[in-house]
């Protein structure tokens, strides 16, 4: 079988409906964490072209950054494209490669873009090296590279959401993570799509800082943080129940309660601008909403009354928000080969 000229991979970004924060160590090891999340039609992409020589080029199309090396074995972590280089080094390539990456959402936007890009890269490199990996193996490898090897602060829901795709209830324990795909009726998914709004607030943030403060507060035993995490777990179970019963209005109310609980984890999770926009959206007909990531900026997800979605969108855009149309994506990591003409990076 001939090697394709290009190997491509894409992985879907995710909306975290509830439970974010309970997937950040050491909480899941001590109490068990859980999240309810769904993937959407926004993606992170990786394209790989094998080379006959040892030269290696890595290009971030979003940042218009290109780095060149004489051999993939000599990729040093120096603060420039380190996550990408860490994934390449994991596969120990003996020949060179050209690699391009980009994402539909910037890092820090709250859709899990960094972890999703890591999953897409693993998919492309595994496809090139003809290494068969299960969805669990892809997610666990992405988690290890990000959180263990590179010591990047964060949880583990994003890697599993991107690798598996779909609507999932994910449980995190001391010894294992279990992904439970949910069989949500099609009419319920369509109703959610009809009434959900995703709004970009135009301000990305360093989620690591928020997560580090949240983790320090938990380790110190602050009751406010510990109780907020316990509360988020209860809300996650309630929201899963509402989803499976098709109680969309109930999900909206639970989103509001979950957002209020999440804000208690760290004062940086919300901002005065976010609070103002959320208050305006609620006044126009949003039942509930929350930031789908660590918080502090990026995207905000809102569930509206069916006859008020247009009014909520209008008030958000009038005040500087950018409403982004979305649909759910049932598929997780996807890879394929492509033979065609291309330009050198």
N, C-alpha and C positions, 0 to 999 in steps of 0.2 A: 504494500500500500504506500503510495507516495505521500510525502509530508506536505500539508497545505501551505501555500505561500503565507497565509496569515491565520492565526488562531485568535478568535474573538470570544469575549465573555461579557455578559451583563448580569447584574444582580439588582433586585428591586429594593428601593428605600422603603421605610416602614412608618406607619403611624402607631404610636404606643397609646392605647386607650386608657390603660390603668396599670399601676403596679411598678412603674419605673422608679428606681431607687432601691427596691427590694432585691434587685439582681446584682447589687454592688457589694462585694466582699467587705467585711466578714458577715454581713447580715444573713445571706442565704445559707452559709455554713452553720450558723447558730440558731436560726429560726425557720429557715426555708423561705425562699422568695417565690413570687409568681407575677406574671404579667399577661395582659391581654393585648395582642397587637395584630396588625394587618399590613400586608405589603400593598403598595400602590404603583401606578404606572409612571413612576419617576425612577431613574436608574443610575447606577455607577457602571462604567464601561472600562474594559481593558482590551487592547489589541496588541498582539505579539507577532513579530516576524523573526523566525530563526535565521541566523547568519552562519556562513561556512567558516568565517574567521572568528577570532575571540573578542572583537570589539563589541561594546555594549552601549546602547543609547537609551536613556529614559526621558520621556517627554510628558510633562503635565500640560495638557491643552488648556485647562481652565486658567492656569497661572502663567502660561506662555513661558515655561521654564524648560530648558533642555540641558541634560547633563550627559557627558560622554566619558567612557572608561575603556581601558585597554583590555580588561578581562573581567567577566562577572565574578570571578573568585576574589577580586580585589575591590569590591564595593565597600567603602568605609562609611559608617554611620557618622555623619559630620553636621547634622542639622539641615541638610538639603535633601529633600525627597526620601527621608529615612524610612518611612513606613513601606514605601515601594521597594526600596533596596533590601529591607529585612525579609520581605516575602520572596524576592528573587534568590537571596542567599539561602533560604530554607530549602530550595530545590536543588542547590549545588550544580548549576548547569556547567557543562564542560566546554561548551561552545558559546559564542556570542549571541546576542539578541537585540532587537529593537522593540521598545515597549512604549505604548501611548496610553494614557489614562485620562478620563474626564468624568464628570458627574453632572447630573441635572440639578443638584443642589450643592451649595458650598459647605465646607466644613463649619461646624458650629451652628448649623441651621436647625438642628433638632430632629432631623429625619434619619439619623444614624449613618450619615454619608461616609465617614472615615472607615467604619467597620464594614460597610457595604462594599466600598472600594477594595478593602483587603480581601473580602470574599471573592469579588470578581477577579482579582489578580491571582488568587489561588486557583480559581477555575481555569484561567488561561494557561498558567504554568503547568497545572496537572494535565490539561488536555495536550499540551505540547510534549510533555514527557511521557504521555500515555500511561499516566498513573490514575488508577480508578479509586475515587474517594466517595464515601457515602456523604449524605448531607450532614450527618452528625460529625464525621471526620473533618469536613471542610470548616464547619462552625467552630469546632474545638481547636483546630489548628489556627484559625484566625484569632480566636480568643488568646491562645498561648503567645502568639507573636506580639499582639498588641499589649496585653495586660501583664504577661509574665516576662517575656524577653525584653520588650521595650519599656515596660513599666509605665505605660500610659494609663492615666486614671480613667475609670469607667466601669460599666457593668458588662453583662454578657448577653442581653436580649438581642442586640442588633445583629450580631454574627449569626444567631440561629434564625432570626426572622428572614435575613437575606438569603441564607442557604436553603431554607425550606420553602419560603413563600406562602401566601394564603393567610387566612384568619387562624391564629393559633393561641392556645392557652399554654404558656410555657412555665414549667416548674423548675426551680433551682434548689438543689440540695447540697449537702456536704460532699457527697460522692458522685452525683450525676445530675445532668440536666435532661429533662424529659419534655419533648415537644408533642403537644396534643392537638392535632389538626381538628378544627371545629367544622361540623357539617351545618353551616348556616344556610337556611333556605334562600333560594335565589331571589325571591320577592323581598326578603328582608335586606339582602345586600343592595338591591336596587333602591330600596327606600332610603337606606343609609347614604348611598351615593347621591341621591336626589336632595338630601337635606344637609349633607356635610359641606362645610366651607373650609378651605385651607388658605390662610392669609399670611403672606410674608411681611413681617414687621420691618424688614430692611435693616436689621441690626444683628449680625452674628456675634457669637461670644465664645470665650474659652470655657467650654463645659468642664474641663479638668479642674479649674479653680473651684467651681461650685461643688463638684463631686468630692474634691479633697476636703473642703470644709464640712460637707455633710458627713463624710466618713469619720473625720476627726470628732465631730459632735457625737456621732453614734458610739465611737470607741470610748469616749469620755462618759458615756452613760446618761447624757442629757435626756431627761424624760420627754421633753417636747419632741425631739427627733425620734426617739425610740417609739413613742406612742403614735407619731405620724406614720411611721413605716408599718406598724401593726395595723393602723387604720386603713392604709392603702391596700393591704392584703385583703381585708374584709371587703373593701369596695370592689376589688378585682373579682372576687367570687360573685358578688352581687351583680356586677356588670356582665359577667359571663352568662349568668342566669337570665338576665334581661335580654341579652343578645339572642340566646337560643330560643327564648319564648317570643321573640319578635316585638319586644316592648321598646320601641325606638324612643318614645318620649321618656321612658324611664332611664334609658341610657344617657339621654341628655342631662337629666337631673343628677345622675351619678357622676357624669363628667364634671359638673359644677362642684359637687362635693369633693371629688378626687383632686380637683385643682386647688380648692381651699386647703385640703390636707397636705398637698405637695408643697405649697408655699411655706408651710411650717418647717420644712426640712432645712431651708436656708433663706436668709433675707435677700440673696441675690437672684433667686429663682424668678421673681417678677420685677418689673420696673414701673415707674410712675406712668410711662407711656403705654405699656402693656395694660396696666390697670385701667387707664382711661379708655383705651380702645375696647377692652372687654366690657366695661360698664356701658359704653355706647351700644355695643352689639347686643347686650342683654336687653337694653331698653327698646331696641328695634325688633326683637323677636328671637334672639339666640337663647335656647334653653340652657345650654351649658357649653363649656369649652375648656381647653387646657393647652399648654405647650406640650407637643408630643415628645420632647427630649428633656434634657437636664434643666432647661429654662434659661432665663436671662436674655433671650432674644431669638431671632430666627422666625420660625413658623408658629402659627397659632391655629389650632383646630377647633371649629365650632359646629355644634349640632343645632339646627334651627327649627322653628315651626315651619310646616310645609309651605305656608302662604306668606312667609316673612323672609325667606332666604334672599330675595332680591333687595329687600330693604337693609338687611344686615350687610350684604356685600356693598351696597351703595355707601353706607355710613363709614365702613372701613376704608374704602378707596378715597372717599372725600377727605379722610384724615390721614392719608399717606400710606395706607396698607395696600398690598398687591394681592388680589384674590387669584388663586391658581386652580384651574379645573383639575379634578382628579377622578380616577376610577380605581377600583381594587384590582390587584394583580394576583392571580391564583398561583402562578409559577414562581419558583425560587431561582437560584443560580442557573443560567443557561450558557452553553458554550457551543461554538461551531467553527468549522474551518472555512476559509475563503481563498480561492485562487484568483488573483486578478493583478492588475497593474497598480503599483503604488509608488510613492516618492519616499526617498530616504529622509529620516527625521534629522 
